[in-house]
Amino acid sequence: MATEKMGIKIEKNPPESKLSELGIRKWPKWGCPPSKFPWTYTAKETCYLLEGKVKVYPDGHNDCVEFGAGDLVEFPKGMKCTWDVSEAVDKHYNFE
């Protein structure tokens, strides 16, 4: 079951049937080493983390959203945030 915090939706360890239904394994891949950087979503992004651990700090909030390997995450279009990557990320992603 997905949870939502500050506009970011997270589904922990979705079943393989859902990953197949969404076609996630065919999506492009992106990765980065541990780092901290600002990001703006110009479109809605859905991503599935294969590896990594991340804290995302949405602009205007003091709190963060944490997610990692095995999580299916959805970011809304227009969100501005800072990514704080503590473990190298490898993910599939899709922009709508």
Secondary structure, DSSP 8 states (H G I E B T S, - for coil): -EEEETTEEEEES--HHHHHHHTGGGS-EEEE-SEEEEEE-SS-EEEEEEEEEEEEEETT-SS-EEEETTEEEEE-TT-EEEEEEEEEEEEEEEE-
